[in-house]
Amino acid sequence: MSKKVALLVGGWSAEREVSLNKGKKVETALREAGYDLRVIEVRKDLPDLISKLTPKPDVVFNNLHGRGGEDGIIQSVLEILEIPYTHSGVLASALAMNKPMTKRIAMTLGIQTPEGVVAHRTDILNSKALNPPYVVKPIAEGSSCGVTIIREHDNKPPFDSGWHYGDYALVERFIQGRELTCAILDGKAQSVTEIKSHTDFFDYEAKYNDTRTEYLLPAPIPQAVHDLILEWSERLYIALGCNGLARCDYVYDDRIDEPAHAVYLLEINTQPGLTPESIGPSQVIYNGMSFTDLCRHLVETASCHETQEAQDDLT
């Protein structure tokens, strides 16, 4: 009898459409893998979600992105319902989604991140946070939503007209360099991809709409830089308690010879995009696993993390 799997898509974050569109590739892969699949479009309606999860599936494949989907909220619901789910658990998801908290943990691990502060909007608008060039980021969002780069002599405001991410933001020193990313599966770093975007940076437009964006796999970087990124990615993944597939993003200033001073962690993503062409899965595929097999692997290794941790404590 085939395992019953519920695929969650949609959600209520700024990345809702990304989840809906890319979820179709996951749906195809899970059907190819032979699972008894139920696709659930999620909205901010808990009774509706519980109703759609009744009767309980064997596994939930979490394909939600952004707030509500990868910040520990949906994971908490699934823990209460005692339904095993893919990717990271409540605590790891919450920590990774909070960029300032990720920075603090990374620094304790010896992982370099850009200089940064959490500041109120008023102080940022009055240039009291950092001197330019700097980057303004929502404290907890994905897909570069709300991110703005302010360079010296810029006249543009640090917040766009659609800013609705709260009164506080993370302000980081802007690092000029090459954009690199590394996927981690079950604690094992996969490879390094270089992203060459034709927009101001690898923003939402470059990620999902700009066909000129290039992805170089493996990245044409020195071996020492490659090895350091793999090491840092595994170190952070394990320290946060991540599970399944995740992805760490970096910027590399190739004018600096010493890798530990040239590479900066930007963030870790515990729910990276899932299509055969997406950065994380493409690295897994590069190492020999098909996309269908990756989705199958995520289903077969899904768990209720709170239940598993309780069992571990008793052994």
Secondary structure, DSSP 8 states (H G I E B T S, - for coil): ---EEEEEEE-SSTTHHHHHHHHHHHHHHHHHTT-EEEEEEE-S-HHHHHHHT-S--SEEEE---STTTSSSHHHHHHHHHT--BSS--HHHHHHHH-HHHHHHHHHHTT-----EEEEEHHHHHTT-S--SSEEEEESS-STTTT-EEE-TT--S-SS-TT--S-SEEEEEE---SEEEEEEEETTEE---EEEE-SSSSS-HHHHHT-TT-EEESS----HHHHHHHHHHHHHHHHHHT--SEEEEEEEE-TT-SSHHHHEEEEEEESS---STTSHHHHHHHHTT--HHHHHHHHHHT-B-HHHHHHHHHH-
